[in-house]
Amino acid sequence: MRSCEAPVESDPEMKEADDRDTALAIAVHHGEAGALERLIDKFEPLLYRYARGMLPNSGDAQDVVQETMIRAHRTLTSRYDSERVRTLALRPWLFKTARNLCLNRRRSKTRAGEQPVEVLERETTLSKLAEPGGDLERQQDADRLHQALERLPAGARELVVLRFLEEMSYAEIANLLGGTEASLRGRVFRSLKQLRDVLEKRGVNHAL
């Protein structure tokens, strides 16, 4: 298993963000008042957006996020020592936990014979996930985009969600999924082309 320990980062803004995440992980580890709530407030929307892109309905995504937070709290408070927490890259670690739970849930549904659902809840659109309160036209546009995402292979869909919804850098995606940044750029490009092709077949002109 690839390590989630933080890599050396040259970008000052990203380094500052990593430092804030480390401070938050340490606060949760020490049981500081309000630390868990801050962790949830910061990462729950991001993890939900990712899980919703990986799974066929919002209920499954919510379950994954809840389980991710439960595991994170249990691990930070009772399984990792202080040194392990200080060297933990919190964001990719949380996403890796959520990713494993998403994959497990998809496999369990496949074994149970459940068919993927393209869109179970039309009100759950990408515009609402990424920008609550969008106007009707933008919501409809995002709804079509979400349906197109559902038609992509799972790997391509995950790359599009991570790069363009979560706005992860290629370095972060490589840390989460493995592989090199160069190979990921090619995979993301091909995934985005697949998405464009699906949209075009549906008669949707989208600025991607």
Order of alpha helices (4+ residues) and beta strands (2+ residues): alpha-alpha-alpha-alpha-alpha-alpha-alpha-alpha-alpha-alpha
